[in-house]
Amino acid sequence: MDRKEGRKKLLYHYYQTPDGEEFGQKLWFLLKPAIDGGLALGVSDVMVITKPVGWLPLIERFIRISVRPMVTAILFETSVYAATKLRKKDDGWNHVIGGAVCGYYWSRFIGYYPISIPLTLLACAALYNFKTQRMLGIQMFYDEYDIDSDLDHGAWTRFNTWSLRKQYPKTWLTPEEAAAQGIQT
């Protein structure tokens, strides 16, 4: 097994398996960016916005801010999983239920319902639309990364097209290819 095949096995996407299956992998897929975002929010909050004095208030504020995205990811995946198991259907309404649970969680922190309720409804509509498009085979956002492009030559070469899609056919020859074909450069 070469390095490309090994890396392909490690990559997992949320929609590789239907809802209600692979709870742990789906939860970890959602938690990875939530952990990164939560830590970034916590650090930026305590360093730039609130600047608490003392270690105990600093740690308390950091934990309070950085845990919210992680709890949101856990609530979303748990509620989608539970809705799928209870309803025995894999459709967009499970994502609406997950979005409603997360919206209620965030509305408790916002506390201003003229903003939090429309945001919750907007999130539910977006999640329903996204899941329904996935089920119909429509893909609005390209999220399948090309594993071969970044492993063969690295990021800072002329082989990189700076896109998330597969490499385009090149119309040039590298010096090695030109020498192999007997062309002088």
N, C-alpha and C positions, 0 to 999 in steps of 0.2 A: 504494500500500500504506500503510495507516494504522499507527499504533503498536501496536494490538492484534494485527494480523496479523503484524507483524514480531516481536513478542514470542512469539507462538505458535510461530513457526518456530525460535526459539532454545531453547525448552524441549524437553528430551528426557527421557523416562522410561526406566528400565532395561528394562521389559517391553514397550516399543513394538516391539522387534524380537526374534525368537527368539534363544536362546542359540546361539553359534557365528557370529553375524553382528555387524557394527558393533563390533568389539573396542575400537577407540579411543574411541568415544562412551560405551560402557558403562564402560570404565575411567575416563574423565574424570568420569562421573556418580558413581562410587564414590569417586574421589579427592577431589572437592570437600569433602564433609563430613569425610573422613579428614584432609585438610590442616588444616582448621579445628580439629578435635578434637585433632590432634597438636600443633599450636602452642599450644593452650590447656593441654594436659597438660604440655608442656615448660615453659612459663612458670610455671604454678602449682607445678610440682615444684621448679624452681630458686629460686623466690621464697618458697615457704611450707614445703616439706618438707625438702629436703636443704641448701639454702643453701651451695653450694660456695664456697670461698675462692679467689680468683684467677680470671683470665680463662680460662685454658686448661681447668681443671676445670669451670667454668661452661658453656663452649661444648660440651665433651665430653658433659656430663650432659644438656644441653638437646637436643643432636642425638640422643643415645641414646634419650631418652624420646619425642621428638616424631616420630621416623621410624617407630616401630613401627606405629601405625595406618595409615600410608601403605603400608608393606610388606604389611600384612594385606590391604588393598584390592587391591594389585597381585597378591598370591598368590591371592586368591579368584578374581578375574576371569580370571587366566591359567589356573588349574587348571580352572575351569568351561569356559572356551573350549577347552582341550586335551581335556577329557573329552568335550565335545560333538563335537569333530572326530574323536576316536578311536572313540567309541561310535556315532557317526552317529545319535544320538537326542537329542531335546530333552525331557527329563523331570526329575523331582525328584532322581534319583540323581546328576546332574551337580552339583547344589548340595550334596548330601551329600559328594561328593568334595572340592568346594571348602571346605566347612566342616571336613572332616577335615584338610586341608592347613593351614588357618589354625589349627585347634586344636593340631596338632602344633607349629606355629611358636610359639604362645603358651605351650604346655606346656614348651618349652625355657627360657622366661624365668621361668615360675612355679616350676618345679622340684619342686613338691610334687604328685606324681601322684594321690594320693587326691582332690585337688580338680580338677586339670586334665583328667583323663580323663572324669569325669562331665560337666564343662562342655563338653568337646568333643562327647560323645554328645548332650547336650541341644541344642547348636547345630546339629548335623547333623539331629536330628529336627525342630527348628523350621524349618530351611531347606527340608527335604523337604516339610513340611506347607505352608509358604508357597508354594512353587513349584507343588505339586499343586493347591492351591486356586486359584492364578492360572490354571492350565491348565483347570480345571473351570468357570471363570467366577465363582468365589466370591471376594468381596472383603471381607476382615475389616477392613482399615484403609483409610480413605478418603485417597487421596493425589493425586487430580486436583484441582489448585487452580483456582479460578475466576479467570481472568485479568481479566475485565471489572470485577469488583467493586472491585479496588484501583486500577484506572486511571481509572475514571470520576470518583470523588468523593474518593479518598484514604482513609486509615485512620480518621481522627478525625471522622467525620460520622455522622449518624443513618441513613445509607443502609447502613452496615456492620452485618451481623448477627453478627459475631464468630464465624463458622463457616467451615469450609473448603468448604462446599457452595455451590451457586448461591443467588443472592438469592431470598428469599421474596417473594411479592407483597405490596406495601405497602398499608396501609389508610389512609394519611394523604395529605395534599396538602402540597407545599412551598408557600411563599408565592408563588413564581413560577407554579406550576401553578394555584393558587387564583386569582391575578390573571388568568391567561389564560382561565379558565372563568367569570370574572365574580363570584367568590365573595369576599366581604369577610372579612378575617381580623382 
